[in-house]
Amino acid sequence: MREGWVRKSLGEIFEPSNERIGSAQDHTDVLSVTKYDGVVLASQYFDKRVASKSLEKYKRLNVGDWVYSTIHIDEGAIARNNTGVHGAVSPMYTTMRMKDRSVLPEILENILQSPEMLSTYYQNQQGSINRRRSLPWKKFASLTVLIPPLAEQQRIADLMDAVDTAINAAQAEVDAAEGLLRRIRSAIPTATSSEPLGDLAKMRSGPSWKAADEAAVPGPGLEPVLGITNTPASGQIDLSTRKYVRGLAATTQRLTENSLVMIRTNGNRARIGNVYRSTPEVEGFAVSAFQIAIEPIDKRDSEFLYWILGSDPVQDSITEGASGSTGLGNIAIGWLKKLGIPHLNERTRTEYVENCNSANILVATLAAAVNRLRELRSSMLSVLLSGEHEIPDSYNQFLTDSERVSAR
């Protein structure tokens, strides 16, 4: 370790803050801490209210305060409140304030979300159930971090901010491309007639099973399945968590390379009907009772149905057709079979599919560039926080006047 670098416990840097909202709840915005976007206004981030009806027991989170999700901190859910809003967070969160003024908040934001710290959180969480393991304040406070001298803190924070600016600009291009794809997808060509979806595809919801029937690793008699967590709001099948179930009936519909998967039931009505394309990795999988496996009778219809079913007009129609006004909504397969799919001539249909595919390739290409930038940032941060490398004093020329003062 170079001269001037010190190791401090998080308990030396932070102190817990457990002030409750109490009677001020009627005039308080609800905040949440997310893995990727830090502290956010819950009303702008989520499609529905996620807070309890009463905020009396919620914790106050002022501007500049810190918060982490006790059970998701290892995924990056720890951040400073930079929203500019004094708000409230769930009592399940841990809230804290900085008490060590020798450490810049900007460098702590980088340190606490570094890959090394995410691994440290995971290793120190308590509990036997993986998704419910937690990191209480006492354990969090005992963890230590390596803190560079003030001048180095400023240089690292400034360099990471520059990289973040590049990432944000690249992400803005992804967002614009996704908007283009959405518009192209929703510009469904006019047709003189339509066909019921049930004439174009076989569909069946998956079987029910208990959590006790699930296994995390394959074994004799166990079959791979897709749970609702494998079909997230991102629109892509996510196999980061795998599940296997024993005793599925032989008549259970298994996915093929041409299959589509649709959300059948969900507490968020906007998620009902969300559609996903099968991938080679999920061939042979069964879906859960919360999903529908859709198998085109003619495999050439697979791409066309995917783009049509995921378009805004069709998604809106499915949302309106879902039953249930409270709790879990549900789309009936009988209703889905009657859903009209425009009957297009071959040329028009091919053009529609190719336009969607081209826009999708653009999205994927730009998203890959963002991922590479994120990987670069992660690697740079690990190197700069190791204490083994130094940003030279000459970097100060890039700092603002106020930053130069704090870097001295």
Phi and psi in degrees as a GROMACS rama.xvg file:
@    title "Ramachandran Plot"
@    xaxis  label "Phi"
@    yaxis  label "Psi"
@TYPE xy
-75.8102  164.103  ARG-2
-61.6172  138.277  GLU-3
94.0265  -13.945  GLY-4
-83.1812  136.544  TRP-5
-131.783  152.397  VAL-6
-104.085  127.752  ARG-7
-128.35  149.623  LYS-8
-80.8569  153.631  SER-9
-66.5607  -23.8482  LEU-10
-69.5431  -23.1647  GLY-11
-77.8572  -26.2533  GLU-12
-92.1532  -37.3755  ILE-13
-117.39  160.111  PHE-14
-133.378  142.682  GLU-15
-68.8374  149.167  PRO-16
-131.286  116.813  SER-17
-120.833  30.0362  ASN-18
-65.3812  130.897  GLU-19
-93.7891  156.968  ARG-20
-70.338  -43.1707  ILE-21
61.9089  -131.785  GLY-22
-75.3398  -6.80319  SER-23
-84.6054  8.89984  ALA-24
-63.4992  -27.137  GLN-25
-70.1205  -17.1425  ASP-26
-121.109  28.0239  HIS-27
-120.667  131.564  THR-28
-81.3526  142.863  ASP-29
-89.7867  131.625  VAL-30
-114.541  155.86  LEU-31
-134.594  156.044  SER-32
-110.482  127.937  VAL-33
-113.799  164.601  THR-34
-67.3358  -39.9501  LYS-35
-109.887  -27.8656  TYR-36
-108.837  6.56969  ASP-37
68.3063  -145.792  GLY-38
-78.2551  131.068  VAL-39
-135.671  158.451  VAL-40
-73.3866  120.389  LEU-41
-59.9909  -34.3124  ALA-42
-66.5024  -25.1751  SER-43
-95.6126  -20.3378  GLN-44
-95.2669  -36.1906  TYR-45
-105.046  153.824  PHE-46
-78.3206  -13.7356  ASP-47
-145.169  168.947  LYS-48
-69.4197  128.36  ARG-49
-109.944  -8.06225  VAL-50
-85.7643  159.333  ALA-51
-67.3978  160.95  SER-52
-62.1087  -40.0234  LYS-53
-103.334  132.544  SER-54
-100.939  8.28692  LEU-55
-54.0721  -39.2125  GLU-56
-92.8952  1.09665  LYS-57
-68.3175  156.314  TYR-58
-92.8932  142.163  LYS-59
-76.7928  136.103  ARG-60
-130.507  99.5697  LEU-61
-79.9037  164.957  ASN-62
-58.6932  131.144  VAL-63
91.9729  -14.7793  GLY-64
-72.958  165.327  ASP-65
-116.77  154.825  TRP-66
-152.141  147.073  VAL-67
-141.197  151.13  TYR-68
-82.2308  117.37  SER-69
-57.9142  -31.0915  THR-70
-105.103  -5.56236  ILE-71
-126.028  14.6948  HIS-72
-62.6303  -31.8243  ILE-73
-69.163  -11.5989  ASP-74
-97.338  -1.67364  GLU-75
108.433  7.63181  GLY-76
-82.3714  68.4662  ALA-77
-147.073  131.098  ILE-78
-164.748  166.829  ALA-79
-95.1598  147.204  ARG-80
-78.0018  97.9238  ASN-81
-106.176  18.0618  ASN-82
-75.6053  -19.4617  THR-83
81.8238  6.93592  GLY-84
-120.225  127.793  VAL-85
-77.8478  119.019  HIS-86
-138.572  -161.706  GLY-87
-130.687  146.041  ALA-88
-127.148  159.574  VAL-89
-54.3703  143.97  SER-90
-64.2851  -10.6436  PRO-91
-74.7636  -18.0507  MET-92
-82.4258  157.315  TYR-93
-102.858  123.297  THR-94
-109.217  148.607  THR-95
-157.434  164.991  MET-96
-130.31  150.848  ARG-97
-75.9411  139.873  MET-98
-122.616  -9.40952  LYS-99
-101.02  107.071  ASP-100
-85.2093  2.55272  ARG-101
-86.1776  -3.31074  SER-102
-114.783  129.568  VAL-103
-74.5148  133.91  LEU-104
-55.9406  -35.6819  PRO-105
-63.2569  -36.8385  GLU-106
-74.9683  -33.0863  ILE-107
-65.5956  -36.2408  LEU-108
-58.8239  -38.473  GLU-109
-74.0133  -43.1713  ASN-110
-63.0459  -47.659  ILE-111
-71.6431  -16.804  LEU-112
-111.384  13.8451  GLN-113
-71.0807  154.435  SER-114
-56.0842  -36.0124  PRO-115
-64.6918  -40.5777  GLU-116
-72.2412  -36.4652  MET-117
-59.9702  -39.5908  LEU-118
-66.9585  -39.1535  SER-119
-64.474  -42.1272  THR-120
-58.3998  -47.3699  TYR-121
-59.3906  -44.0763  TYR-122
-67.057  -22.8983  GLN-123
-105.642  1.08153  ASN-124
-68.3665  154.348  GLN-125
-113.586  150.075  GLN-126
117.06  156.467  GLY-127
-100.18  -21.8336  SER-128
-89.6809  120.319  ILE-129
-53.8239  -48.8823  ASN-130
-76.2617  -7.14406  ARG-131
-116.655  8.80565  ARG-132
-66.6966  142.454  ARG-133
-131.42  161.126  SER-134
-123.234  92.9392  LEU-135
-68.9199  163.714  PRO-136
-54.4561  -44.9077  TRP-137
-57.7811  -42.2185  LYS-138
-72.8579  -41.6007  LYS-139
-57.327  -44.1777  PHE-140
-65.2606  -23.4152  ALA-141
-82.6434  -14.0728  SER-142
-70.8281  148.717  LEU-143
-116.632  152.64  THR-144
-133.903  153.277  VAL-145
-92.7327  122.696  LEU-146
-110.853  122.92  ILE-147
-77.1844  167.675  PRO-148
-59.2398  158.942  PRO-149
-55.51  -43.6432  LEU-150
-61.3864  -41.0795  ALA-151
-70.1629  -36.6992  GLU-152
-54.763  -46.7347  GLN-153
-65.2392  -40.5696  GLN-154
-66.2794  -43.5809  ARG-155
-63.7096  -45.6624  ILE-156
-61.823  -40.4216  ALA-157
-67.0393  -42.071  ASP-158
-65.5625  -42.4331  LEU-159
-65.2763  -34.6245  MET-160
-64.6299  -38.2393  ASP-161
-65.0529  -40.9712  ALA-162
-66.0271  -40.2801  VAL-163
-62.5874  -36.2276  ASP-164
-61.7865  -41.8266  THR-165
-65.7127  -40.3511  ALA-166
-64.7051  -43.2662  ILE-167
-63.598  -38.2987  ASN-168
-66.1307  -41.1023  ALA-169
-66.7284  -38.4101  ALA-170
-66.5423  -34.3444  GLN-171
-62.2091  -35.5815  ALA-172
-66.7813  -38.6462  GLU-173
-62.6494  -44.9306  VAL-174
-61.3114  -40.7568  ASP-175
-65.6168  -40.639  ALA-176
-66.4657  -37.8361  ALA-177
-65.8196  -36.2452  GLU-178
-64.7932  -39.8356  GLY-179
-62.6586  -45.7651  LEU-180
-60.2605  -42.0306  LEU-181
-62.2904  -41.2089  ARG-182
-67.6209  -42.3628  ARG-183
-63.4063  -43.7295  ILE-184
-62.2124  -36.2238  ARG-185
-86.1866  -9.95086  SER-186
-84.7692  65.2833  ALA-187
-69.8677  126.839  ILE-188
-58.2912  145.272  PRO-189
-69.3463  134.908  THR-190
-124.341  151.243  ALA-191
-82.6435  -15.4617  THR-192
-151.475  169.986  SER-193
-138.033  164.259  SER-194
-123.572  141.953  GLU-195
-64.9122  139.203  PRO-196
-57.3045  -32.1562  LEU-197
-64.4565  -20.041  GLY-198
-84.042  -14.1419  ASP-199
-105.966  -18.0336  LEU-200
-152.836  149.701  ALA-201
-90.6061  143.1  LYS-202
-145.672  144.528  MET-203
-155.8  137.67  ARG-204
-76.2042  159.377  SER-205
-81.6215  172.138  GLY-206
-78.4936  162.406  PRO-207
-92.6103  148.311  SER-208
-150.214  160.819  TRP-209
-91.6842  156.754  LYS-210
-58.4054  -32.0477  ALA-211
-67.5967  -18.4214  ALA-212
-84.2161  -9.78095  ASP-213
-86.0699  147.607  GLU-214
-129.869  148.541  ALA-215
-87.6325  -13.6385  ALA-216
-130.72  151.858  VAL-217
-68.4042  156.841  PRO-218
-167.226  176.985  GLY-219
-56.8093  128.677  PRO-220
79.1132  -2.95801  GLY-221
-93.6611  137.646  LEU-222
-117.951  144.937  GLU-223
-72.602  142.855  PRO-224
-137.156  156.652  VAL-225
-101.561  123.219  LEU-226
-96.7921  175.739  GLY-227
-63.5253  -27.9491  ILE-228
-69.3654  -17.6371  THR-229
-83.4969  -8.71728  ASN-230
-122.38  73.8618  THR-231
-78.1369  177.123  PRO-232
-66.9049  -13.7755  ALA-233
-63.9334  -21.1051  SER-234
90.6589  1.84381  GLY-235
-120.448  138.732  GLN-236
-61.9978  131.436  ILE-237
-117.205  115.444  ASP-238
-104.713  23.7594  LEU-239
-65.1072  -25.5093  SER-240
-117.309  126.033  THR-241
-115.293  144.645  ARG-242
-133.438  147.056  LYS-243
-132.914  140.275  TYR-244
-130.338  143.562  VAL-245
-101.759  144.936  ARG-246
90.0368  20.6493  GLY-247
-69.1467  140.39  LEU-248
-65.5492  150.047  ALA-249
-63.7214  -24.4639  ALA-250
-82.6035  -4.01333  THR-251
-61.7595  131.648  THR-252
-72.99  126.996  GLN-253
-103.447  150.155  ARG-254
-76.2352  146.006  LEU-255
-117.372  -179.095  THR-256
-66.2554  -17.3979  GLU-257
-101.694  -0.358875  ASN-258
-71.0474  157.378  SER-259
-120.331  151.345  LEU-260
-121.853  132.286  VAL-261
-124.033  143.746  MET-262
-73.3904  122.004  ILE-263
-90.6066  -41.9982  ARG-264
-140.645  142.414  THR-265
-164.25  152.795  ASN-266
-71.4852  -22.9454  GLY-267
-99.7418  108.444  ASN-268
-58.6694  -30.6445  ARG-269
-66.283  -20.5241  ALA-270
-84.2618  -19.3921  ARG-271
-65.8091  127.877  ILE-272
96.7117  -11.2314  GLY-273
-54.7943  135.642  ASN-274
-119.558  145.443  VAL-275
-132.915  146.568  TYR-276
-89.6577  142.018  ARG-277
-65.7927  152.618  SER-278
-124.654  162.438  THR-279
-55.9728  -29.1166  PRO-280
-69.6071  -21.7995  GLU-281
-106.657  8.86419  VAL-282
-60.1949  131.668  GLU-283
90.7818  -8.69103  GLY-284
-73.7274  152.418  PHE-285
-102.657  155.823  ALA-286
-101.686  165.655  VAL-287
-86.5991  177.717  SER-288
-69.2182  -12.9543  ALA-289
-86.3145  -1.46858  PHE-290
-131.621  166.697  GLN-291
-124.351  130.564  ILE-292
-90.7954  124.37  ALA-293
-114.005  121.078  ILE-294
-118.281  106.984  GLU-295
-58.5643  136.137  PRO-296
-66.1291  -41.0673  ILE-297
-105.834  116.017  ASP-298
-59.9775  -19.6439  LYS-299
-69.4976  -15.6809  ARG-300
-83.1131  -8.9411  ASP-301
-58.5305  -51.5548  SER-302
-63.5953  -45.4017  GLU-303
-59.3763  -46.5565  PHE-304
-65.1501  -36.0768  LEU-305
-61.0265  -48.6875  TYR-306
-68.8461  -39.2405  TRP-307
-66.9563  -49.9479  ILE-308
-64.3691  -27.7072  LEU-309
-91.4018  0.908424  GLY-310
-71.4909  155.762  SER-311
-58.166  -45.9839  ASP-312
-59.5638  -42.5708  PRO-313
-71.5911  -40.2659  VAL-314
-62.1646  -40.0856  GLN-315
-63.6045  -39.2902  ASP-316
-64.9947  -41.3704  SER-317
-66.159  -41.9612  ILE-318
-59.2537  -43.9226  THR-319
-67.7116  -30.6937  GLU-320
-83.6976  -8.50842  GLY-321
-70.4518  142.49  ALA-322
-88.8916  165.544  SER-323
89.13  127.964  GLY-324
-103.822  -20.4353  SER-325
-133.026  160.119  THR-326
65.5684  -142.08  GLY-327
-75.8732  125.554  LEU-328
-87.2937  166.35  GLY-329
-152.588  137.775  ASN-330
-106.141  123.944  ILE-331
-76.9936  139.213  ALA-332
-63.8158  -34.1107  ILE-333
-59.3987  -41.5821  GLY-334
-66.3448  -40.9603  TRP-335
-65.2876  -36.7961  LEU-336
-63.7513  -28.1463  LYS-337
-87.1257  -6.84278  LYS-338
-59.3595  125.98  LEU-339
-78.0704  127.532  GLY-340
-108.642  125.248  ILE-341
-58.0083  134.653  PRO-342
-92.4926  106.396  HIS-343
-109.741  151.224  LEU-344
-69.1103  162.862  ASN-345
-58.656  -41.9994  GLU-346
-64.4991  -46.8116  ARG-347
-64.9814  -41.8615  THR-348
-65.3004  -43.0263  ARG-349
-62.1338  -41.604  THR-350
-63.6338  -42.2159  GLU-351
-61.5594  -47.3735  TYR-352
-64.4059  -42.8112  VAL-353
-65.6656  -38.2326  GLU-354
-63.8103  -42.3166  ASN-355
-64.1175  -43.9857  CYS-356
-63.0317  -40.9301  ASN-357
-63.4204  -44.8789  SER-358
-64.8719  -35.5639  ALA-359
-67.5602  -37.6532  ASN-360
-63.2196  -40.0164  ILE-361
-60.9994  -45.3846  LEU-362
-59.2708  -47.3152  VAL-363
-63.4597  -39.6496  ALA-364
-64.8903  -46.1964  THR-365
-67.6626  -38.391  LEU-366
-64.8752  -36.4675  ALA-367
-64.1857  -37.7203  ALA-368
-63.9879  -40.3217  ALA-369
-63.1633  -43.3834  VAL-370
-61.9827  -38.2962  ASN-371
-66.2083  -38.8398  ARG-372
-64.4727  -39.8399  LEU-373
-65.1016  -39.8424  ARG-374
-65.5224  -40.2079  GLU-375
-61.7526  -44.8742  LEU-376
-59.6322  -45.8482  ARG-377
-59.6228  -44.2788  SER-378
-66.2994  -44.162  SER-379
-59.9718  -44.7147  MET-380
-63.4634  -42.1092  LEU-381
-60.483  -41.9868  SER-382
-66.9014  -45.6446  VAL-383
-70.2649  -26.755  LEU-384
-93.5813  0.997004  LEU-385
-76.8477  -19.2  SER-386
81.4539  4.46955  GLY-387
-101.535  -9.71777  GLU-388
-132.485  154.218  HIS-389
-132.061  137.197  GLU-390
-81.1998  123.908  ILE-391
-64.2662  157.62  PRO-392
-58.1329  -27.0114  ASP-393
-62.2876  -18.0177  SER-394
-64.8305  -21.4511  TYR-395
-57.3497  -22.8155  ASN-396
-64.7122  -19.0992  GLN-397
-89.2753  -9.44222  PHE-398
-82.8535  155.79  LEU-399
-73.6107  169.462  THR-400
-57.9163  -44.1755  ASP-401
-66.934  -35.0377  SER-402
-69.9993  -35.4734  GLU-403
-63.4802  -37.9162  ARG-404
-62.9482  -46.3386  VAL-405
-72.2278  -18.6414  SER-406
-85.9754  -8.37305  ALA-407
